[in-house]
Amino acid sequence: MNCILLPVENFSANTAKINDVVQIDHVNNILGAKVGDTLKIGQLGGNLGTAVIEDIAAGSIQLYDVQLGITPPAKLDLTVVLALPRPKVLRRLIMDMTALGVCDIVLVNSYRTQKSYWQSPMLERLDEFVLEGLQQGVDTIVPRITLQKRFKPFVEDTLTSLVSNQAIVAHPYAEQSFSEFRQLDTTLELPSLVCIGAEGGWIDYEIALLAAHGCTPVHIGTRILRTEAAVNVMLGQWLL
């Protein structure tokens, strides 16, 4: 973690405390920090800054001289609609999208999403994965995450309301590449919504329905990538 994020209730005046076991372990064993050392910290939903270690105990670390004067980085003007992936991939994807600064994440059902994925205990740990992503990306603002278990009603009733300019759907068999799509765009604005499938991608019916509701199919090259790679390649365009 590149900073330690603490909830509002952990702050008092110009002091703060770390009582999360993972964070304490990171300070002690990864950073090797001692009393008097300065840590990079942030307040969830607030600003970033620094604090000095006052005391290290078994179950908590006390901080003083808390300075929170740095505004967190701006979020990307982007909504990612992601077909719910395999549970073990979900953690990495939520972490990566959060670290990249995605504003809204929609986890949606798809034909290739197994029903058992929706019962995975990993869905109960989304806040944990978001925190990891925020600490990696040095951010404090939590992305909005929604679950949509019915693909067709979501696309027909909700999708268009999430688009502020253009929308694309990643599809390895699309006729045009993302680069070609961008060259045709005279506004020079990046799309505000991107749809990315799980392993195996979207089926033809899903691509057709998304296209009928304003999503342009695009590919990112001749190679077919895993979901994690596709997400990072696509979203890297927004960082650039």
N, C-alpha and C positions, 0 to 999 in steps of 0.2 A: 504494500500500500504506500502511495506517495504522499498521503496526508491522513490524519486521523480525524474522522468525523464523529461529532458527539451530538446527542439530542439536546434540545433546549434546556431540559430539566437538569442537565449535568453542569450548567453554568450558574454562577452566582457572583455578581459584581465583576471583579477582574480575576476571579478564580474559576477553576473547572476541575472535574475529576474524570478519570477513565476507569470504568468498572466492567468493561466487556472483556471476557477471558481471552478472546482472540487478539484484541488490540493490546492488552497487557503483555501477552506473549510476544507480540511483534516488537513492542518497545524494548522488552528485556532481552530477547534472544536474536532478533533480526537486526534491530538498530543498535543494540548494546548500549542503550542510553543510560546515563547516570543522573543523580541529583545535580541540578544546576545546568543541565543540557537544555537546549531549545528544540521544541518539536513544531512541525508544521501541523496545524489543526484547522478545523472548520466547524461551524455550527450547521447542522442539517436545516436546510431551508434558509440559511443566512449567509454570512460572509466567511471568508477564509482569513487565516492569519497565523500567528505563532503563540506559543506559551512556554514557560520555563518549568521544568520539573522541580517540585518542592519536596515531594516525599514519594517513595516507592514502597508499597506494602504488598502482601500476598494477594489481596483481592482488589486493590485499587491503586491508582497513581494520582497523586494530587498535583495540580498545576497552579501556577500563579503568573502574574504579569501577562494576562491574556490580552492579546491585541488582535482584533478582528476588523481590519480596515480594508480588506481586499475583496472586491466584488467578484463573485464566481463568473466563469466564462459564459457567454451567451449560448443558449441552446440552439441546435440546428432547427431551422424551420422545416421540420420533416416528421411525417408520420410513417412508421413502418408497419405494414400488415404482414405478419409472419405466420405461415401455416405451422401449427403447434408441432415442434420437432420431438425426436426421441428425448426422454427425460434427461439422460446423461449429457445431451448436447444443449439442453435448455439453459443450464447454468452459464455456460460459456457465452452463449448468444446474448443473454440478458446482461451479463457483465460487459461484453464488448459494445453492445448498442448503447448502454448507459455511459460507458467511458467515452464513446464517440460523441455523445451529446444529443442523442435522439430525444425529441420532445415527447412524442406519443408512440406507444407500442401497442399494437392490437394482435393478440394471439387468437388465431381463427382456426376453425376446423377445416379439413380438406379431405378429399377422397383417400389420400395416402396417409392421413393421420389415423393411427390405430386408436380405437375407442379407449383402450386401456391407458393411453397417455393422459386422458382427462381425469383419471383417478390417481395419477402419480402424486406422491407426497412432495415432489419437487415443486409443485404449484403452490404449496403452502410456504415455500421458502423464497418466494420472489423478492421480498423485502431484503433478505439477506444477500441475494445476488446483486440487487441494485446497490446496496451499500458497498459491496466489493468493487463494483464498477465505478461508483462515485469516487472512492478513495484512490482508485487507479488513475482516473482521469482528472483528479484534483477539482472536483465540482461538489456542490452542495444541494443542487436542486434535483429532486426526484422526478424521473419521467412518469407520465401517466401510463398505467398498464391496464388494459381491459381484455376480458376473455369473451370470445364469441364462438359458441359451440355449434351455431347453425350458419353454414356458409352462404347459402342462397338468400335467406332473409337479410343477413348482414350486408351483402353486396347490393341488393335491391333497395333496401330501406335506409341504410346508414352511410355507405361508402362515399357517395358524392358529397355529403355534408362535411367530410373530413378533408376535402381537396380545396385548396385556396388558389391554385393555378393549374398545374398539370399533374397527371398521375401516370406511373409506368408499372408494368409487371415484368419481372425478370423471367425470361423463358429462353432456354438454349436454342430453340428451333424458330425463334422469331425471325422475320424477314430483314429487319434492320437492327443495327447495333446501337448501343447507348450513345456512342460517339456520333453516329449518323443522325440520331434523334436530336442530339444537342445542336448539331449544325443547322438543322431545319428550324430551330427555335429562334425567332427574331427578337424575343424579349430578353434572352440571355439569362433567364431565371431557371434555376434548377427545379425539378418537380417537387411538389410539397408532399407527395405520397408515393411510396414504392411498395409493391407487393412481392414477397419472396416466398417460394414454396419450401416445403420440407424435403427430406431425402426423396429423390425420384421426381421432384418438381410437381407442377400443376398438371392435371389432365386437360384434354382438349376442351371439355365442357366448361371447366373453370376458367380457362383462358378466354373462351368466347364470352362468358358472362361478364368477366372483368372488363373485357374490351367493349362490350355493349354499354358499360357504365363508365366509360371515359378513361380506362387504363390502356395505354399503348404498350403492346408487347415489345420488348427489346432484349437483345442478348449482349454479353460482354466478352465474346470471343468464341473460338471453336472448341475450347476445352469445357468439359462439363465438370463443374466444381461441387464440392460438398457444401452444404448449407452454410457452415461457418465461414468458409473461404468466400463464398458468393456475397454474404452479408458484408464482410470487411472490404471486399473489392468495390462493391457498389457504394457503400457509405463513405469510402475514402474520397469519392468525388466531391462530396459536400465539404469535407475538411479542406480540400484544395481550393 
